[in-house]
Amino acid sequence: MSDAVLRASSDAVRGLLGAWMQLRTLKAEDQRHLRREAAADLLTWIPELRVRLYRLESGKCDKKAWRRLMAEAYESVRRVRHRTPSGWGHLRLSLFDAIGNGAGSVVWIDVSPSAADGPLTYDRRWTENAAEYLGYMQAVVQRWSDEYGRRSASKVVLLSYIDWLRRSKW
């Protein structure tokens, strides 16, 4: 009789352990899926913004497209901020700094649409810095998306625009 009870309790413990492991796996997969969705959200506007920065040199700029794209970028950053690693709290400000230096007043679209009406500006050095930073940002976001585990994903570092400038330009 005691062998039957022991076997039954052992089976119950194994069943509970199996159910717990399955729930844990499902939760990790769900977190991975949410992280990849957040990364995809960011990656929808970064490449276009880089292209627009490089096109500033030609002087042919569609201000409405810039305003739409900047508003989309800020909205995307707001949507995903609770999913990004804790060290990425500077993302909106870094975007503001990079595009402000590289393109001008269009960065103010998130604060005041009328303040964003100023001219788009081009300065070879600062516009290239902004485009390069966005390239760096794109690579880091992709690496974050590709990380398999939650812990390794949370350790992906995205330097702020200022720190990136210090390390790569000076």
Secondary structure as GFF3:
##gff-version 3
##sequence-region A 1 170
A	DSSP	alpha_helix	2	43	.	.	.	ID=ss1
A	DSSP	alpha_helix	46	55	.	.	.	ID=ss2
A	DSSP	three_ten_helix	56	58	.	.	.	ID=ss3
A	DSSP	alpha_helix	63	80	.	.	.	ID=ss4
A	DSSP	three_ten_helix	86	88	.	.	.	ID=ss5
A	DSSP	alpha_helix	91	103	.	.	.	ID=ss6
A	DSSP	three_ten_helix	105	110	.	.	.	ID=ss7
A	DSSP	three_ten_helix	113	117	.	.	.	ID=ss8
A	DSSP	alpha_helix	124	146	.	.	.	ID=ss9
A	DSSP	alpha_helix	150	154	.	.	.	ID=ss10
A	DSSP	alpha_helix	161	168	.	.	.	ID=ss11
###
